[in-house]
Amino acid sequence: MNNVVQVLTQLANNAALITKEEVTQFLASTELSTQQKSAIAAHDIDTLVETVHDLPVIKCFPVLVADDDEEEIITITNKHVANA
């Protein structure tokens, strides 16, 4: 993922990369995969995200604590979100 982030940072910081041809030439000089280069050139964020395999999976486990006075059964459901 570092390469993708570095390339996107360079694209954002280089005012000389204006035309599609200039961006294509720049991407050709990078070490990104063909799919990643195509996704960047097409502004296809969903495909670019799919090509980055080391994104963390975020899991959320809500914890509910009952008051001492209540005798309720608490059910905790397992829900997780992956890069949403």
C-alpha positions as CSV (number, residue, x, y, z in Angstrom):
1,M,0.0,0.0,0.0
2,N,2.9,2.4,0.6
3,N,3.7,2.6,-3.1
4,V,0.1,3.5,-3.9
5,V,0.1,6.2,-1.2
6,Q,3.4,7.6,-2.4
7,V,2.3,7.7,-6.0
8,L,-1.0,9.4,-5.0
9,T,1.0,11.9,-2.9
10,Q,3.3,12.7,-5.8
11,L,0.3,13.2,-8.1
12,A,-1.3,15.6,-5.7
13,N,1.9,17.6,-5.1
14,N,3.1,17.8,-8.8
15,A,1.3,20.7,-10.5
16,A,3.0,19.7,-13.8
17,L,0.9,16.6,-14.1
18,I,-2.1,18.1,-15.6
19,T,-3.0,16.2,-18.8
20,K,-4.0,12.6,-19.0
21,E,-0.9,11.9,-21.1
22,E,1.4,13.3,-18.5
23,V,-0.3,11.3,-15.7
24,T,0.0,8.2,-17.9
25,Q,3.7,8.7,-18.5
26,F,4.2,9.3,-14.7
27,L,2.3,6.1,-13.8
28,A,4.4,4.1,-16.3
29,S,7.5,5.0,-14.4
30,T,6.1,3.7,-11.1
31,E,6.2,0.2,-9.6
32,L,2.5,-0.2,-9.3
33,S,0.6,-3.0,-10.9
34,T,-1.2,-2.6,-14.2
35,Q,-4.5,-2.7,-12.4
36,Q,-3.5,0.0,-9.9
37,K,-2.2,2.2,-12.7
38,S,-5.5,1.8,-14.7
39,A,-7.6,2.5,-11.6
40,I,-5.7,5.7,-10.8
41,A,-5.8,6.9,-14.4
42,A,-9.6,6.2,-14.5
43,H,-10.2,7.8,-11.1
44,D,-11.7,4.4,-10.0
45,I,-11.3,4.4,-6.3
46,D,-13.2,1.2,-5.7
47,T,-10.9,-0.8,-7.9
48,L,-7.8,0.8,-6.4
49,V,-9.0,-0.1,-2.9
50,E,-9.5,-3.7,-4.0
51,T,-5.9,-3.9,-5.2
52,V,-4.5,-2.9,-1.9
53,H,-4.4,-6.2,0.1
54,D,-3.0,-5.0,3.4
55,L,-5.9,-2.9,4.6
56,P,-6.8,-3.7,8.2
57,V,-10.1,-5.3,9.2
58,I,-11.8,-3.3,11.8
59,K,-13.9,-5.2,14.4
60,C,-16.3,-3.6,16.8
61,F,-17.6,-5.3,19.9
62,P,-20.1,-3.3,21.9
63,V,-20.0,-4.0,25.6
64,L,-23.1,-3.3,27.7
65,V,-23.0,-3.5,31.4
66,A,-26.2,-3.8,33.4
67,D,-26.9,-1.9,36.5
68,D,-26.7,-4.0,39.7
69,D,-30.4,-3.4,40.3
70,E,-31.5,-4.9,37.0
71,E,-31.6,-8.6,36.3
72,E,-31.7,-8.4,32.6
73,I,-30.1,-10.7,30.1
74,I,-27.7,-8.7,27.9
75,T,-27.1,-10.0,24.4
76,I,-24.0,-8.9,22.6
77,T,-24.0,-9.3,18.9
78,N,-20.8,-9.6,16.8
79,K,-20.6,-7.0,14.1
80,H,-17.6,-6.1,12.1
81,V,-16.8,-3.5,9.5
82,A,-14.1,-3.8,6.9
83,N,-12.9,-0.4,5.7
84,A,-16.4,1.2,5.4
